[in-house]
Amino acid sequence: MHPRDQIVMIIDKIYRQGMTTTSGGNISIMDENGDMWVTPSAVDKGNLRAADIMCVKKDGTIVGPHKPSSEYPFHKAIFDARPEFKAVIHAHPPALVSFSIARVVPDVNVMPYTRKYCGKVGFAPYGLPGSDELGEKIAAQFVKGDDGVIMENHGTVVAGTDMLDAYRRFESFEYCSRTIINAKTLGDCKTLTDAQHEAYLAKVSVQLPEMASAEHPSCEKGIRKEIVDILQRSCRQNMMAGSFGTVSVRWKGNDFVITPADMMRWDIEVEDLVQIKDGHREAGKTPDATVRLHQEIYKRHPHVNSIITTPAPYLMGFGVAHKKFDVRTIPESWIFLQDVNNYAFGDHDKVVSVLGNDTPVVIVENEMVVVTSDKLLQTFDKLEVAEFSAMSLVQGGVIGQLQPIGNAEIEDLRKKFLG
């Protein structure tokens, strides 16, 4: 894909995900000739076309119908400082701007996913936008080995080996920041130690053996289409980042189809999904790292036919704060979710043991929420209800003392809706 098209695709995604404004932010790619392709200045980010993207040639010549972004000097400074980077994203996403204003660097060690994708993060003192001084301050952090930088009272800038790598880092960084803010609103933010992280990686990195061949009857193909639809919907609803979150559906017996590892969720096609059969993975494919957890849930719970695992930012506010998520907010929340409890980071054996008809949803601290049900749409609905309820609790806490539904009302709901 031409750099122009890559830039248009990513800026559109950033804009539609609410991570930049019409006039804010800029993106660039350094091509193999040493020419820099960059977003234009003062052109609507919600309606950019490939023809709008500017080129700053290696010799400094500017080609295109507009002015290049006024920030392109610091993009060039990053490329000069770290030649391995070929893409830069700068924007003003709300959560990261909050850290920028507070002059605090988010601790990306709150979850394995954010630690993996965000990389090393630094802080650059304030500089006049578009100035050489700002470029020097930012480049100095990248020289130190940072992969992303909080810009004092400005926003953030990240770089990647290609545009997808940069976007993955940018999105994960904002996702991480949202989760931290939600956790701190609830009380505190717990992070993972190096030992916890290494133990987790050792546990989830063990691959299932490959199967010799896979069959794909029409019923299995239908499941694949349903999973792709729910993955895209989850990303649109901001309950799953492009880089992390998993969906699986039981196919037959204890066999199932699951999200692959290390693919952007909104890019996944039906043929990318991974079939798991008799404890073996489809040849030539790698399932998501949570595959063994999904496998054990299906084995233990015959009534569960679909699973979603994701670090949805409001739910994980509770998971990172290690706070109880009380679903007794409105009748719908309790009917759909009943009681939702927290379990220790990485304790998948406990999670498998507690799931059941009365416990369709659990939170694994600093890792994910696990949602189960019969049909995939029901599972997604429960995830939505859970995330919306968590959002109401996080936001409602600043209004006043929250008043949950009482025990008598819960008992009435139990008798009427759950038999």
Secondary structure, DSSP 8 states (H G I E B T S, - for coil): --HHHHHHHHHHHHHHTTSS-SS--EEEEE-TTS-EEE-BTTS-GGG--GGG-EEE-TTS-EESSS-B-TTHHHHHHHHHH-TT--EEEEE--HHHHHHHHHT----GGGSHHHHHHH--EEEE----TT-HHHHHHHHHHHHTT-SEEEETTTEEEEEESSHHHHHHHHHHHHHHHHHHHHHHHHT------HHHHHHHHHHHT----B-S-----HHHHHHHHHHHHHHHHHHHTTSS-SS--EEEEEEETTEEEE-BSSS-GGG--GGGSEEEETTEE-TT--B-TTHHHHHHHHHH-TT--EEEEE--HHHHHHHHHT-----TTSHHHHHHH---EEE-TT-HHHHHHH-BTTB-EEEETTTEEEEEESSHHHHHHHHHHHHHHHHHHHHHTTTS------HHHHHHHHHHH--
